[in-house]
């Protein structure tokens, strides 16, 4: 994929956006995501897949799609850190393999981050697949407010809002590096600490534009169990029980 140049015949071009996709054994999701990314208008500067040691066709499919591919030590936090550090664009969006942001996501990212008061932003997730999970989607939206209010009230009053990985979070690369990125050992909930760190730089906002994300966990666990797991893992993060988070959030592919 051609990268967005810094200058063209008409003058300075808009800032390039790098899409970072941290993955582990996501071969089933890559073809759909690749087809979706191919329709983005305008196109991103690059799509960078960061593989955590897949033993399926994930890497081959990404290369076939023309994405840039790199490897990193397993763990979404480490993979995101490696991807952002290697990103060519000054603006970065983290997209999970089972999520599909809007077709004009690049323009939305550029417009939102043109406001220097915004440090971190995301799209609004709608969980869908076998069917649209309206209740869980609504709960996840409300959770971005009540989770920090319950778990970090002193930070909530200073503007902390918790965005989550399937929201397709985006930010300036330099800002991410300046705050130290994700906490390296986090396998899940890596975005929670990131929100707390970004709140020191500016506002955290959720853009009222839909990113569709897979309901595969709800389909596997059922709605009640899924929401209980989401709540429990959030509480484990809140009380600093990080070693238990991965155990209580099993993989679903």
JONOR-V396339 format. One record per residue. N is the residue number from 0. RES is the residue in one letter. BURIAL is 1 if it has 16 or more other ideal C-beta (glycine too) atoms within 10 Angstrom, else 0. D_LAST is the distance of its C-alpha to the last C-alpha in Angstrom with 2 decimals. Layout:
n->{N & N}
res->{RES & RES}
burial->{BURIAL & BURIAL}
d_last->{D_LAST & D_LAST}
This chain:
n->{0 & 1 & 2 & 3 & 4 & 5 & 6 & 7 & 8 & 9 & 10 & 11 & 12 & 13 & 14 & 15 & 16 & 17 & 18 & 19 & 20 & 21 & 22 & 23 & 24 & 25 & 26 & 27 & 28 & 29 & 30 & 31 & 32 & 33 & 34 & 35 & 36 & 37 & 38 & 39 & 40 & 41 & 42 & 43 & 44 & 45 & 46 & 47 & 48 & 49 & 50 & 51 & 52 & 53 & 54 & 55 & 56 & 57 & 58 & 59 & 60 & 61 & 62 & 63 & 64 & 65 & 66 & 67 & 68 & 69 & 70 & 71 & 72 & 73 & 74 & 75 & 76 & 77 & 78 & 79 & 80 & 81 & 82 & 83 & 84 & 85 & 86 & 87 & 88 & 89 & 90 & 91 & 92 & 93 & 94 & 95 & 96 & 97 & 98 & 99 & 100 & 101 & 102 & 103 & 104 & 105 & 106 & 107 & 108 & 109 & 110 & 111 & 112 & 113 & 114 & 115 & 116 & 117 & 118 & 119 & 120 & 121 & 122 & 123 & 124 & 125 & 126 & 127 & 128 & 129 & 130 & 131 & 132 & 133 & 134 & 135 & 136 & 137 & 138 & 139 & 140 & 141 & 142 & 143 & 144 & 145 & 146 & 147 & 148 & 149 & 150 & 151 & 152 & 153 & 154 & 155 & 156 & 157 & 158 & 159 & 160 & 161 & 162 & 163 & 164 & 165 & 166 & 167 & 168 & 169 & 170 & 171 & 172 & 173 & 174 & 175 & 176 & 177 & 178 & 179 & 180 & 181 & 182 & 183 & 184 & 185 & 186 & 187 & 188 & 189 & 190 & 191 & 192 & 193 & 194 & 195 & 196 & 197 & 198 & 199 & 200 & 201 & 202 & 203 & 204 & 205 & 206 & 207 & 208 & 209 & 210 & 211 & 212 & 213 & 214 & 215 & 216 & 217 & 218 & 219 & 220 & 221 & 222 & 223 & 224 & 225 & 226 & 227 & 228 & 229 & 230 & 231 & 232 & 233 & 234 & 235 & 236 & 237 & 238 & 239 & 240 & 241 & 242 & 243 & 244 & 245 & 246 & 247 & 248 & 249 & 250 & 251 & 252}
res->{X & X & X & X & X & X & X & X & X & X & X & X & X & X & X & X & X & X & X & X & X & X & X & X & X & X & X & X & X & X & X & X & X & X & X & X & X & X & X & X & X & X & X & X & X & X & X & X & X & X & X & X & X & X & X & X & X & X & X & X & X & X & X & X & X & X & X & X & X & X & X & X & X & X & X & X & X & X & X & X & X & X & X & X & X & X & X & X & X & X & X & X & X & X & X & X & X & X & X & X & X & X & X & X & X & X & X & X & X & X & X & X & X & X & X & X & X & X & X & X & X & X & X & X & X & X & X & X & X & X & X & X & X & X & X & X & X & X & X & X & X & X & X & X & X & X & X & X & X & X & X & X & X & X & X & X & X & X & X & X & X & X & X & X & X & X & X & X & X & X & X & X & X & X & X & X & X & X & X & X & X & X & X & X & X & X & X & X & X & X & X & X & X & X & X & X & X & X & X & X & X & X & X & X & X & X & X & X & X & X & X & X & X & X & X & X & X & X & X & X & X & X & X & X & X & X & X & X & X & X & X & X & X & X & X & X & X & X & X & X & X & X & X & X & X & X & X & X & X & X & X & X & X}
burial->{1 & 0 & 0 & 1 & 0 & 0 & 0 & 0 & 0 & 0 & 0 & 0 & 0 & 0 & 1 & 1 & 1 & 1 & 1 & 1 & 1 & 1 & 1 & 1 & 1 & 1 & 1 & 0 & 1 & 1 & 0 & 0 & 1 & 1 & 0 & 1 & 1 & 0 & 0 & 1 & 0 & 0 & 1 & 1 & 1 & 1 & 1 & 1 & 1 & 1 & 1 & 1 & 0 & 1 & 0 & 0 & 0 & 1 & 1 & 0 & 1 & 1 & 0 & 0 & 1 & 0 & 1 & 1 & 1 & 0 & 0 & 1 & 0 & 0 & 1 & 1 & 1 & 1 & 1 & 1 & 1 & 1 & 1 & 1 & 0 & 1 & 1 & 0 & 1 & 1 & 1 & 1 & 1 & 1 & 1 & 1 & 1 & 1 & 1 & 1 & 1 & 1 & 0 & 0 & 1 & 1 & 0 & 1 & 1 & 1 & 0 & 1 & 1 & 0 & 0 & 0 & 0 & 1 & 1 & 1 & 1 & 1 & 1 & 1 & 1 & 1 & 1 & 1 & 0 & 0 & 0 & 0 & 1 & 0 & 0 & 1 & 1 & 0 & 1 & 1 & 0 & 0 & 1 & 1 & 0 & 0 & 1 & 1 & 0 & 0 & 1 & 1 & 0 & 0 & 1 & 1 & 0 & 0 & 0 & 1 & 1 & 1 & 1 & 1 & 1 & 1 & 1 & 1 & 1 & 1 & 1 & 1 & 1 & 0 & 1 & 1 & 0 & 0 & 1 & 0 & 1 & 1 & 1 & 0 & 0 & 1 & 1 & 1 & 1 & 1 & 1 & 1 & 1 & 1 & 1 & 1 & 1 & 1 & 1 & 0 & 1 & 1 & 0 & 1 & 1 & 1 & 1 & 0 & 0 & 0 & 1 & 1 & 1 & 1 & 1 & 1 & 1 & 1 & 0 & 0 & 1 & 0 & 0 & 0 & 0 & 1 & 1 & 0 & 1 & 1 & 0 & 0 & 1 & 1 & 0 & 1 & 1 & 0 & 0 & 0 & 0 & 1 & 0 & 0 & 1 & 1 & 0 & 0 & 1 & 0 & 0 & 0 & 0}
d_last->{27.24 & 30.68 & 31.07 & 33.13 & 36.58 & 38.45 & 41.62 & 42.57 & 45.85 & 45.66 & 45.22 & 42.35 & 39.01 & 36.35 & 34.19 & 31.25 & 27.72 & 25.05 & 21.42 & 19.35 & 15.60 & 14.18 & 11.10 & 9.44 & 7.74 & 7.08 & 9.20 & 7.86 & 8.71 & 11.83 & 14.28 & 14.26 & 14.60 & 17.30 & 19.14 & 19.19 & 20.45 & 23.06 & 24.59 & 25.12 & 28.85 & 30.14 & 27.86 & 26.60 & 28.48 & 25.47 & 21.70 & 20.71 & 17.34 & 17.20 & 15.12 & 14.67 & 14.89 & 12.19 & 13.08 & 11.68 & 13.39 & 12.23 & 15.79 & 17.63 & 16.18 & 17.06 & 20.45 & 21.02 & 20.56 & 23.24 & 21.42 & 22.72 & 20.51 & 21.08 & 19.72 & 19.86 & 19.48 & 16.03 & 15.70 & 15.19 & 18.89 & 20.18 & 18.19 & 19.45 & 22.89 & 23.02 & 21.98 & 24.53 & 27.18 & 26.75 & 26.62 & 29.61 & 29.82 & 31.49 & 28.96 & 25.25 & 22.28 & 18.86 & 16.11 & 12.40 & 10.51 & 9.43 & 13.12 & 16.31 & 19.64 & 22.96 & 24.69 & 27.48 & 25.38 & 27.47 & 30.69 & 29.45 & 28.51 & 31.90 & 33.82 & 32.32 & 32.69 & 36.20 & 37.12 & 37.66 & 37.53 & 33.76 & 31.90 & 28.31 & 26.84 & 23.74 & 22.96 & 22.55 & 19.05 & 18.61 & 15.46 & 15.12 & 13.32 & 14.44 & 17.28 & 18.44 & 18.13 & 21.57 & 22.26 & 19.24 & 19.78 & 23.42 & 22.75 & 20.65 & 23.59 & 26.16 & 24.32 & 25.00 & 28.62 & 28.86 & 26.59 & 28.94 & 31.92 & 31.08 & 29.82 & 31.88 & 34.79 & 37.03 & 34.54 & 33.75 & 37.43 & 37.28 & 34.60 & 31.24 & 28.48 & 24.88 & 22.46 & 18.74 & 16.10 & 14.81 & 18.55 & 18.83 & 21.59 & 24.46 & 27.54 & 30.23 & 29.38 & 32.69 & 32.12 & 28.77 & 30.50 & 33.52 & 31.69 & 29.87 & 26.37 & 23.53 & 24.30 & 23.07 & 21.70 & 19.41 & 15.69 & 15.22 & 18.02 & 19.26 & 20.46 & 22.79 & 25.19 & 25.08 & 26.39 & 29.11 & 30.16 & 30.23 & 32.34 & 35.12 & 35.33 & 35.31 & 33.78 & 30.14 & 29.48 & 26.89 & 27.78 & 28.07 & 25.92 & 22.58 & 19.23 & 16.71 & 13.28 & 10.38 & 10.89 & 7.45 & 8.40 & 11.85 & 11.12 & 9.58 & 12.31 & 15.08 & 17.02 & 19.35 & 17.04 & 14.78 & 18.01 & 19.39 & 16.56 & 16.98 & 20.71 & 20.73 & 18.85 & 21.27 & 24.16 & 23.17 & 23.30 & 26.56 & 28.18 & 27.14 & 25.05 & 22.56 & 22.02 & 20.46 & 18.01 & 15.12 & 15.92 & 15.89 & 12.65 & 9.97 & 6.53 & 3.81 & 0.00}
